[in-house]
Amino acid sequence: MGYAKTAMLMAAMTALFLGVGYLIAGTGGIAVAFAVAVAMNAFTWWNSDKMVLRMHGAQPVSPGDRAGLHAMVADLARRADMPVPAVYLIDTAQPNAFATGRNPDNAAVAVTAGLLRTLDRDQVAAVVAHELAHIRNHDTAIMTVTATFAGAISMLANFAMFFGGSRERLGLVGTLAMMILAPLAAALVQMAISRSREYEADRVGAEICGNPMWLAGALERIQAGAARIDNHAAERHPATAHMFIINPLHAHAHDKLFSTHPSTANRVAALRAMAGRQHPAAPVTIPGRGMGMGMGTPPGPTPTGSSRVPTVRRKDGRGP
């Protein structure tokens, strides 16, 4: 059902885009709108991942990192039968994470230092699995395309006053209404697509990590942290908020028309129901599992002011 709903919403977004083009300049407007969409999507297709990671100051994590984050991502990716994405760390105290990239072969998972300090290792694995689900489901590409369409619709609607065709078809009042309503409708469709993909990523992510309750617990702890800790980079770039596992902009807790994320309570309820239906299964083997990334006193800042990632020792008892 998740994929069917996404397909219908994508069709609605496309129809809205072409409709705005027609209202502005007739059949020729559709051609112009299509050309704009192709150009914008081509640019974002190749550059959106680098741009988003740069916006949030994400730094690459190399294999063999002290926290074992890269090894965890690699193990979960192998369990999901997909390429290992690049791994990034964002130096912010808010617990959160996102995935980006145009396809599974060119993707990245970024987690915040606050996530590693706040969650235990099983919960971190569940969050990583959720982000890998987004990549495997091509959600990162879907959201890039819908964001581009929404931006193009807003741009075309703003141009409406400069085209005589729209005023002839709609009149001045109709043109002004289109300038307001078309971007609003595009934003609503974009948010609906984002919410539907979150539920699907929760389901697939729970299957990847092997325990829906890990993800349920992680969502509750991330929601609590995101509600009281600012994410300054996200506040500066609110258009990226839909990418995070939990809205970093202190959104209300209930499902709303203008929310990019479903209610955390609804997501947790769905995961608990999923856990109740599951047959017992062996969870994924995670390097260092049970040690807890976020257990104990959170580490303080380094002399440079950046957050440290806590060291996690391996199962064999040796150092990192």
N, C-alpha and C positions, 0 to 999 in steps of 0.2 A: 504493500500500500504506500510505503514511503516513496518509492521510486515513481509510482503512478502519480502521486500528488505533486511531486517535484516536476514531472514532465508537463502536467497540466498548468502549473504555475509558470514554468518557462514559456509555454505556448502563450499564456496570457501576457507575459512581459513582451514577447515578440510582437503580438498583435497590437498591444498598446503603442509600442515603438513605431510600427508601420502606420498605425492610425494617426498618430501625431504628425508624422511626415506627410500623410495625405491631406490632413486638415490645413497644414501650413502652405503646401504648394502643389496639391493634387498628386497625380501619378508621378510627376517629376520629383515631388517631395519624398515619395517612397524610395526612389532611386538614391536621392541624396542621403536620406536617413540610413539606407543600407550601406552606402559607401562610408559614412561616418562611423557606423557600428563596426565594420570590418577593420578600418584603420585603428580605432580605439582598442578593439579586442586584440589585434595583432601586437600592439605596443604592450598592453598589460599582460598578454600571454607570455611574453618573453622577459618582462622586467618586473612584474608585480612582486615576486618573491624577494628579490634583492631589495626593492624599495621598502617593503614592509619590515624586513629584518633591520634595515638601516634606520628606519623611523624609530624602532624600539631599542636601538643600541645593542642588538644581539651579537654575542661573541661566540665563535665556533668552539665546540668541545671536541677534543681529540681523543682517539682511542687510548685507553689506559688512564683516563682522568681519575682523580682521587676518589670521587664519589661513586664511580662505576656506572655513571649515567649512560655513557656511550655503549657499554657492554649490555646494559639493560635494554636500550632501544634496539640494538642488533639482535638480541635474543627474541624479543617480541616480534620484530620484523620477520625473523625466520619462522616463528610460529604462525604468523599470518601469511606466510608464503609470498612475501613481497620484498622488493629491494630495500636495503637499509638506507634510510634518509640521512641527510646531514643533520647534526645535532647542534643546537645553539643554547646558550644560557643568557638570560636577560637579568641585568643587575637592578632588580626592584624588589621591595619587600612584600608587595602584594602577591599572594599565591595565585598563579594562573599559568596557562599554557596555550599554544596555538600551533597549527600546522599550516604550511604554505607550499606552493609549487604547482607547476602546470600539469604534472603527471607523476605516477609513482617513481619513475626513473629520475626525476628532477624535483625532489621534494625536500622539505626540512621540517623538523620538529623543534620548537623553541619552548623552553620552560623557564620560569623565573626562579631566582635564588630563594624567594619567599616560599615557593612551592616545595622546594627541597627541605627547607627548614620546618615547614608546618606539617607536612604529611609523613606518615611512615612509608617504608619502602614498598609495601604491597599497594598502598594507595597511589604512590607515584607511578608504579607499573600500570595501574588501571588507567590513570590519566594519559600516560604515553600510549596505551592501547587504544584509547578513545581517539587520540590524534592520528594514529596509524590507520584507524578505521576511516577517518575523513579522507586520508590520502588514497587508501585502497578503493574507496567508493567514488573517487574523483570529485569529492565535494569542493576541494580547493579550486579546481578549475571551474566548477559550476558557479561558485560564489564570485569568482573573478569576472566571469561573463555577465552575471546578473548585476554586479556592481557597475560594470561598464555600461550596460544597457540603461540602468537607472540614471547614471551620469549623462548619457547621451540624450535621454528623454528630457531631462531638466534643461540641458543646453538648447535643444530644439524648441522647447516651450518658451524659453527666454527670447529666442529669435522670432517668435510668432508676430510680434508687433511690427517687425521690419518687412514682413511679406504681405503683399496686398491680398493674396489668395485666401489667407485665413480670415481676414476681415470681411471679404465678400461672402464667404461661406457661413461664418459664425456671427458676424457683426462685432462691434467693439466689446460689448459685454461678454459675448461668447468667447472671444479671443482671450480676454482677461481671465475668464473662468478656466479656460484650458491651460493658461500659464500657471495657474495655481493648482488645479486638480490633477493634471497629468503627472507632474513630479511627485505629488502626494500618492497617487495610485501606484506609481513605479516603486516608491519607497515601501509601501504596504506589501506589494508582491515580493520584493526583495527580502523583507523581514519574514514573511510567511515561509519562503523557501529556506531561509536560515534556520527557522525553528524546526521545520520538518527534518532537515538534515541532522540536527542535533540529536533528536530522538533515535534516528537510525544509527548514528555513530555511537550512541550509548549502548545500543543493543549489540552491535558488532564488536565494539571495544570490550564489552563484558565477555563475549565469546572468546576473544583473543587472549585476554588475561586469565580466563578460566573461573572468575568469581565475580558475579554482579555486585555483591556486597562491598567489595573493595572500591568499586567506582561510586557506589551510593555514598559510602563514608567520605570519599574524597570530595564529591560534589558538595556535601554539607559543610565540610571544613573550608573548602575554597570559597563558598558563598559567604561564610562568616568572616573570612579574612578580607574578601573583596569589598564587603560592606563597610569596613572600618579603615582600610588602608588604601590610600590614593595610588593610582598608577598614572604618573604625570605624563608619560609618553602617550598613553592611550587617551588621556584628556586632551592632549594637543592634536591627536589624530583620531577623532571619534569614528571616522569612517572605517577604521579597522576593528572596531569593537566586536563585530559579529564573528570574527575569526577565533576569539578566545573561547575556552571551554565554559567559562562563566563570564557574564557581562562585567567588564572592568570599570564601568562608569556608574556604579551604584544604582542600578535599575531597581524598580519595584519588584516585589517577590511574586506577583501574580502574572499569569499570562495576559498580555495586553496587545492590542492591535499594533502599537508602535514599539514593541519590544523585539530585539533581535534574538532573544533567547527564550526558550520555554521556561515555565516556572520550575525552579530547582526542586520544590516539593513534588511536583508532578513527575519529574524525571526520576527522583529517588523512589517514588511509589512504583513506577514502571519497572525499575531495576529490582526492587524487592519482589514484585510479582514474578519477574523472570527467574529470580533465584528460587522461588517456591516451586516453579514448574520444572527446574533443571534436575536431571539425574546427577548424582555425585560424580564428579570428574576431577582428574588430577590437574590442579592449577599449574600455570607456567612456572618453570624453574627460573628463579631470578637470582643473578649473582648478588650475594650478600643478603638474601632475603631473611627477614626477621631481625636484622640489626637496627632498622629504622632510621631513615634519613633525617627525620625531624624530631627524634627522641632526645630528651635531655634539654639542657639550656641552649637556646639558639646562639650560634656563634656571633661574636661582635664584629664590627667593621675592621678591615685591615688598615694598616697605616695610611693607605691611599684613599680610604673612605669607601671602598667597594665591599660588597658582601662576600664572605667566604662560603664555599660549599662544604658541608661537613664531610670528614673523611669516613668512609665505610670500609671495614675490613672484610676480607673474603672469608668464605666458609671454612677454609683450611686453617684459619687463624693467623695467617701471615699478613703482613702489611700490604698497602695498596700498591 
